[in-house]
Amino acid sequence: MTASSDIFQPIATDAPPPFISSRSDHPVPRLGIVSQDSPLSTNKFYANFFLGSQTAPSFSHPYSVAWVKGSGPSGSWGLSVGHVDTNQRVYGPTNSVGAPSYFINPVGIQSLVLSALELGNATTLSMDSLGGFSVNVNLLASPGASPAITFPLVQGMGFVTGLYTGATPIVQTGVFFRKVTRAQASPRPGITKYVILLEDGTIWLLYAYSPSGATLEFTVVSNGELQATSNFTGTLQIAKDPGNAETLYDATCGAYATAATLSGTAEGIAGTYSLNFINGGLADTTLAMFALPHHVQSFSAATNASLSSVQLQTTTKGIATAVLANSWTLVESHMPTSMDFAPWSPSLGSRSTLSAAAIAAIETVATSEVSQDMFAQSNLNSFYYGGKGLAKFAGIIFTINDLLNNATLAQAGLANLKIAFELWSTNKNEYPLVYDSAWGGVVSTASYATGDSGVDFGNTYYNDHHFHYGYFIYAAAVIGYLDPAWLAGHKDYVNTLARDIANPSTADNYFPISRSFDWYHGHSWAHGLYEAFDGKDEESSSEDAMSAYAIKMWGRTIGDANMEARGNLQLAITARSLQNYFLYETNNTVEPSDFIKNKVSGILFENKMDHTTYFGTNIEYIQGIHMIPLLPSSTLTRTRAFVTEEWESYFSNGRAGAVVGGWKGLLYANLAITDPVTAFDFFDSPTFDTSWLDGGASRTWYLALAAGESRSQIRSLRGSENADGLMQAWEAHENSRRTRKVNLPADIC
């Protein structure tokens, strides 16, 4: 099959399988959400508006917005707008590598607040038109009233726009006005302009437009409030001027985005995707939208020509650049289309052939590991750990079948893996799935049964779905690859998991668009239905990449060319995004220069980065959570230069050897990307301790990964000045091992 002209076609549009029951009593209420026909996005940038107090900020980048709700220095009932510069950041204490342990941007600064005289302590907030990139936030003077102000919020918006319907505008500030100047000349016909200088020295521009042609006049009530002299129907827009933006804002005021749509194509290894912004304002005016660094790097020539010189700092994504265009086209010219289940190299592709010596060494281990009790290791009360168990054995069985060429042993293991998977695919695990019709998704029943919102890492509350279900999708892709007849009875179940985390189309009325992956940020968010004043977050960039890889391989297995193409595109975008924001080489210029010494972000929030984990502060945890699981996709996201730098910073000179437990094995499996000889030695050692394996990992796969990577690296250097030296080093290494019971001669390469 070939991909469609638009690869964002639905996976399916029918109801989830009938053995997944439905319920509408999700424990998280849908605060203020106006009923809509389409499912509700749970993990998007605007979620704080319907969670908890409804006052935590949402980050559109480069701005943040929050409902003031009568609090703070302004005491307003409107929507505050903030923007933070680098000199306002707070850095944590310096750690062992000379880097700050975290950095955080202040929240609660009410630079400007768009409000109305009619709003007060009876004001309520509602939301409508919840989409993949946008939402409308409405402020009502009292419950049941028509909105006094509607704010169309779209990721990357150049202006924060308030739509007034007869209310009397108020502009407030918690920073205080130093000077407010009404422009003598209108920047565009029918538009009134004000220049606002705040006491912190920042300059903001305010634009007002009414279709009736009415101007907007303000009186100064105090150094914290401007009040319009009459009610108003039209738009108020505000934007921060970094010093060179006034001309651009003057030319684009009156236009504002209300939503965005996504489309994409795939031609060979080249993929393109387009963000098409819907203009709700003046039709003859081009939108100003802000792009993040990874966008700018991949813009098509036409979109690149629309870049301006106006830039604003973001909280955690470097510098945003204003683009004057209603649509962006972005190009990923090297999608990993050749990547399959075998070890893979970005330069040479799939490495599916191992030497006889490597096969002999791995087969002994594989024979033992495939005989383990798969059912016991996957029949757990957690989708996360159950999925990891299934994925572990899927990798072992693939290795036996395709890399060791032992179909008989593989088929015996496959029969047991099918039995283990059947427990889940028939929904007979301890906490089975349920279709949550309140939000629109499949969730574990664990929180319903226990009353614990955090059980199974918050799956019932939409935390970590792409991690949890990604492992199942990967395991199913392997099973279906090895036994295509198995697909008929299991495709609907696995597709349901894929639709939950990665539904590509509004034609699917059961799941929201792209619950996990954020096509604006270029990576996923793991944070579900919990209010968070630092915004959404993600702890494991590697499991994010795993979920995209799983989607790609499931699409290939079932012959869904559009799904496979989306997986390839998503993987390419993820790699670009991770290398900008999560995984830092020394030449990274996006994140703070001192912070990149940490080599990884730790937990990346929308408003801060914290070089730690949710489960501990050991360095192997912090770095390792961005390694797990090691898959063919790991060499795409984790470059050799990065792995070398990270190893030298934290794990060289015997430090990795001092690590205990499954993290030790993970570190050495990761080392295979740059030093496969040492990695193979480690896992092939006759004194290897199985406690060095994570519950979702196997020696079989790690040995195959190292053997495949060693062949890739040596072959990629043949003909270069380094080839002879590398070959000689390898042969010398092999000669030193001849006395071992299990020899690995030089023909491994």
TORLUMZA-801141 format. One record per residue (C-alpha): x, y, z. Coordinates in steps of 0.25 Angstrom, whole numbers, plus 2048, in hexadecimal, padded with zeros to 3 digits. Each point is the difference from the previous one (the first is absolute). Layout:
% residues N
XYZ;...
END
This chain:
% residues 749
800800800;80480E7FE;7FD80C809;7F580A7FC;80380E7FB;7FC80480F;8067F6809;7F780580C;7F57F67FD;7F87F980B;8057F3805;7F27FB802;7F2807803;7F87F5807;7FE7FE80F;80A7F9808;7FF7F1801;7F37FC807;8087F980B;80580E805;7F4805807;7FD80F801;7FD80980C;7FE80F801;80380280F;80F8047FF;80580680D;80580D7FA;7F58097FD;7FF8087F3;80180E807;7FA80A7F7;8007F87F3;7F58037F7;7FB7F37FA;8067FD7F2;7FE7F47F7;80F7FD7FF;8087F980B;80780980A;80F8027FF;8067FC80E;80F8037FE;80080E7F9;80680D804;7F2806804;7FC7F580A;80380880D;7F38087FC;7F77F4803;8087FA80B;80180380F;7FF80F804;8008047F1;80A80A803;80D7F97FC;8078067F4;7FF7FB7F2;80C8017F7;7FE8047F2;80E8047FD;80680A801;7F5805809;7F97FA80C;7F1803804;7F97FD80D;7F2804805;80380980C;7F37FD807;80180C80A;80E7FD804;80E806800;80480F800;7F58037F5;7F57F9807;7FA7FF7F2;7F57F67FB;8068017F2;80B7F87F9;80E803803;80B8007F5;80F7FE804;80D7FE7F9;80D7FD807;80E8057FC;80D7F8803;80480A80B;7F47FC808;8037F1800;8047F980D;80B7F6800;8027F580A;80D7FC807;80C7FB7F8;8017F1800;80C7F77FE;8028047F1;80080F802;7F28017FB;7F3806807;7F77F5805;7F48077FB;7FB80D7FA;7F2806802;7F980C7FA;7F780880A;7F17FE7FF;7F5809805;80680D7FA;7F48087FB;8078087F5;7F38047FA;7F27FB802;7F48017F6;7F3801808;7F3807800;7F880980A;7F57F6800;8097F5806;8007FD80F;7FF7F680B;7F57F97F8;8087FE7F4;8027F27FA;8097FB7F6;7FC7F67F5;8077FA7F4;7FB7FC7F2;8067FB7F3;80B7F7807;8097FC7F5;80E7FB7FD;80680D800;7F680A805;7F4803809;7F780B803;80080580F;7F4808804;7FD80980C;7F2802804;7FB80B809;7F77F5807;7FD7F17FE;7F77FF7F4;80380D7FA;8068027F2;80F802800;80480E803;80E7FD7FA;8047F47F7;80F7FD7FF;8047F77F4;80D7FA805;8097F97F5;80E7FB802;80A80A7FB;7F680C7FF;80780D7FD;7F5808808;7F87FD80C;7F28037FB;7F3803807;7F38007F9;7F680A807;7F17FF7FE;7FB80D806;80880080D;80880C805;80F7FD7FF;80980180B;80F7FE7FF;8077FD80D;80E7FD805;8077FA80C;80E8077FB;7FA80E7FF;7FF80A7F5;80C80A7FF;7FA8067F3;7F47FE7F7;8008077F2;7F58007F6;8068007F2;7FC80C7F8;8007F87F3;7F87F47FE;8097F47FC;7F57FB7F7;7F28057FC;7F77FF80C;80A7FC80A;80380780D;80E7FE805;80680280E;80F7FF804;8017FB80F;80D802808;8007F880D;80880280C;8097F47FD;8058077F3;7F87F77F7;7F88067F4;7F37FA7FC;7F78047F4;7F1801801;7F78007F4;7F18017FF;7F77FE7F4;7F18007FF;7F87FC7F3;7F780C803;80C80A7FE;7FF80580F;80D804806;8047FC80E;80380A80B;8067FD80E;80080880C;80B7FE80B;7FA7FB80C;80D7FD807;80E7FB7FD;7FA7F2800;7F48027F8;7FB8077F3;7F18007FD;7F98027F3;7F680C7FF;7F57F77FA;7FC7F27FD;8077F97F4;7FD7F67F6;80D7FC7F9;80E7FB802;80B80480A;80E7FA7FD;80C802808;80F7FC7FD;80D802806;80A8087F8;80F7FB802;80480D7FA;7FF7FE7F1;7F27FA7FE;7F780D7FF;8008007F1;7FC7F17FF;7F580180A;7FB80D7FA;7FF7F87F2;7F97F4806;7F780580B;7F17FD7FD;8047F27FC;8007F480A;8007F17FF;7F47F8806;8057F27FD;80A7F87F7;7FF7F47F8;80B7F57FC;8037F97F3;80C7F97FB;8067F87F5;80B7F57FE;8087FE7F4;80B7F6802;80980480C;7FA80F7FF;7F4804808;7F980D801;7F680580A;7F880D800;7FA80880B;7F48087FA;7FB80B809;7F28057FF;7FF80F800;7F4806808;80380E7FE;80280A7F4;8007F77F4;80A8097F8;80B7FF80B;80B7F5802;8017F980D;80C802809;8037F3807;80D7FC808;8087F47FC;8097F8809;80F7FD7FD;7FD7F27FA;7F58067F7;80A80A7FA;80A7F57FE;7F67F87F7;7F880B7F9;7FF7FF7F1;80680A7F8;7F38087FE;7FD80080F;80E804803;7FE80C7F7;7F580480A;80980180C;80180D807;80B806809;7F780180B;8037F680B;7FB7FD80F;8067F780A;7F77F4804;8007F980D;8077F37FD;8018007F0;80B80A7FD;7FD80C7F7;7F28017F9;8018077F2;7F48077FA;7FB7FB7F3;7F78087F7;7F87F57F9;7F27F9801;8067F37FE;80E7F9803;8067F57F8;80B7F8807;8097F57FA;8067F4806;8097FC7F4;8067F3807;7F57F8806;8047F3806;7F97F77F5;80A7F5800;7FF7FE80F;7F97F3804;8017F680C;80F7FE7FE;80B808805;80180D7F8;80A80A7FC;7FD80E7FB;80B7FF7F5;7FF7F17FC;7F17FD803;7FC7F2806;80A7F6805;7F97F37FF;80C7F77FD;8097FC80C;80D7F77FF;7FF7F2803;80980280D;7F680B805;7F47F77FD;8077F5808;80280980C;7F2806800;7F97F37FD;8047FA80E;7FA80B807;7F48017F7;7FD7F2803;80080280E;7F880D800;7F57FC7F7;7FD7F4809;7FC80A80C;7F2801804;7FA80B7F7;7F37FF806;80580280E;80980C7FC;7F58077F9;7F37FD808;80280C809;7F680A805;80780B7F8;7FF8037F1;80D806801;8087F4806;7F77F67F8;8038077F3;80F800803;7FF7F1803;7F97FD7F3;80A8097F8;80C7F9806;7FC7F37FB;7FC8057F3;80E8067FE;8067F2804;7F77F87F7;80380A7F4;80F7FE803;7FF7F1800;7F87FF7F3;80680B7F7;80E802806;8037F2805;7F87F97F5;7FA7F680A;7F28007FB;7FD7F3808;80480780E;7F980D7FC;7F37F97FD;8007F980D;80280D807;7F68077F7;7F57F7805;80380380E;80080F7FD;7F37FF7F9;7FA7FA80D;80680B808;7FA80B7F7;7F37F9800;7FD80480E;80180E7FD;7FA8007F2;7F37F9806;80080B80B;8017F580B;80C807807;7FE80480E;7FC80E7FD;7FA7FF7F2;7FE80C7F6;7F4808800;7FB80A7F6;7FF80D807;7F58077F8;80180D809;80E8047FA;8017F67F5;80A7F5802;8047F3805;8057FF80E;8047F680B;7F57FE80A;80A80080B;7FD80D806;7F17FD7FF;8027F3808;80A80680A;7FD80F801;80E8037FE;80380A7F5;80E7FD7FF;7FF7F17FF;8077FA7F4;80780E7FE;7F38067FE;7FB7F97F4;7F1802804;80380F800;8077FF7F2;80E801805;80B7F87F7;7F67FA7F7;80A8007F4;80A7F9809;7F77F6805;7F97FC7F3;80C8027F8;8067F4806;7F47F87FC;7FF8057F2;80F7FD7FE;7FE7F1805;7F47FF7F8;8088057F3;80A7F5803;7F67F5802;7F88047F3;80D8007F8;8037F2804;7F27FB7FF;7F78087F7;7F57F7802;7FF80580F;7FD80E7FB;7F17FD7FC;7FC7FE80F;80980B806;80080B7F7;7F4808806;8067FF80E;80E8057FC;7FA80B7F7;7F780580C;80D802808;8068077F4;7F48097FE;80080480F;80F8057FF;8018047F1;7F28027F9;8048087F4;7F28057FB;7F4807805;7F87F57F8;8027F780C;7F580480A;8057F780B;80E806803;80680E800;80A8047F6;80E7FC804;7FE7FF80F;80F7FE803;8098067F5;80080F7FF;8028047F1;80380E804;80B7FC80A;8057F47F9;7FF7F680B;7F67FB809;7FA80480E;7FF7F580B;7F7808809;7F27FD801;7F4806808;80780780B;80180F802;80F8047FF;80580E802;80C7FD7F8;7F87FA7F5;8017F37F9;80C7F7801;8087F47FB;80A7F8807;8047F57F6;8048057F2;8047F27FC;7F37FA803;7FA80C7F9;8087FB7F4;7FC7F2802;7F28037FF;8028067F2;8097F47FC;7F57F7805;7F58077F7;80A8007F4;8027F1802;7F17FC802;7FD8087F4;80A7F87F8;7FB7F3806;7F18027FD;8038077F2;7FB80D804;8098097F8;7FB80D805;8027FB80F;80E7FC7FC;80380D7F9;7FB80880C;8097F8809;80C8027F8;7FD80F7FF;7FD80180F;80D7F9803;8088097F8;7F980C806;8027FA80E;80F7FE7FD;80180F7FC;7F880580C;8087F780A;80D8047FB;7FC80F803;7F97FF80D;8037F3807;80D7FA7FC;80C80A800;80D8007F8;80A80A803;7FC8087F4;7F2802804;7FC80F7FF;7F17FE804;8017FE80F;80780780A;80F7FE7FE;8037FC80F;7F47F7800;8047F87F4;80C7FA808;7F57F7806;7FF7F97F3;7F17FD802;7F5809804;7FB7F780B;7F1803801;7FD80A7F5;7F4809804;7F980B7F8;80680A80A;80C7F9806;80B7F57FF;8037F880C;80C7F77FF;7FA7F5808;7F57F57FF;7F37FD807;8067F4807;80E804804;80C8087FE;80B7F67FD;8078047F3;7FE7F37F9;7F1802803;80080F7FA;8087FC7F4;7FB7F27FE;7F18047FF;8048077F3;8067F37FB;7F67F6803;7FC7F77F8;80C7FE7F7;7FA7FE7F2;8038027F1;7FB80E802;80A80380B;80B8037F6;7F780A7F9;7FD80880C;80D7FE808;80C8047F7;80E7F9802;80580E803;7F680280B;8027F2806;80F802801;7FE80D807;7F67FB80A;8097F4803;80C808802;7F8809809;7FA7F6809;8047F17FE;80E7FF7FA;80C7FB809;7F97F5807;7F4808804;7F67F87F8;8067F3807;7FC80680D;7F18017FD;7F77F5805;7F37FA7FB;7FA8017F3;80580E7FD;80E7FA7FF;7FC7F77F4;7F980C7FA;80C808800;8097F67F9;7F57FD7F6;80080F7FD;80F8007FF;7FE7F67F4;7FD80D7F7;80E805802;8087F4805;7FA7F37FC;80C7F7803;80080480F;7F07FF800;8017F27FA;80B7FC80A;7F780480B;7F47F87FD;8087F47FB;8087FF80C;7FF7F2807;7FE80780D;7F58097FB;7F680280C;7F18007FB;7FD80A80B;80680A7F6;7F47FF7F7;7F4809801;7F37F8800;7FD8047F2;80E7FD7FB;8077F47FB;80F7FC7FE;7FB7FA7F3;7FC80D7FA;80B808806;80B7F67FA;7F98017F2;80080F801;80F801804;8037F57F5;7F88087F5;80680D804;80E7FB800;7FF7FB7F2;7F980D7FC;80B809806;80B7F87FA;7FA7FF7F2;7FD80F800;80F803802;8057F77F5;8078087F6;80380B80A;80D804807;7FA7FA80D;7FC7F37FB;80E7F8801;80180580E;7F37FC804;8017F27FA;80E7FE807;7FA80480D;7F47F67FE;80A7F57FC;80980380C;7F4800809;7FB7F27FA;80E7FA802;80080480F;7F37F8801;8047F37FA;8027F880D;7F2802804;7F67F57FF;7F78077F6;8098067F5;7FC80C7F8;80A8007F4;80280C7F7;7F67FC7F6;7F5806809;80380D7F7;
END
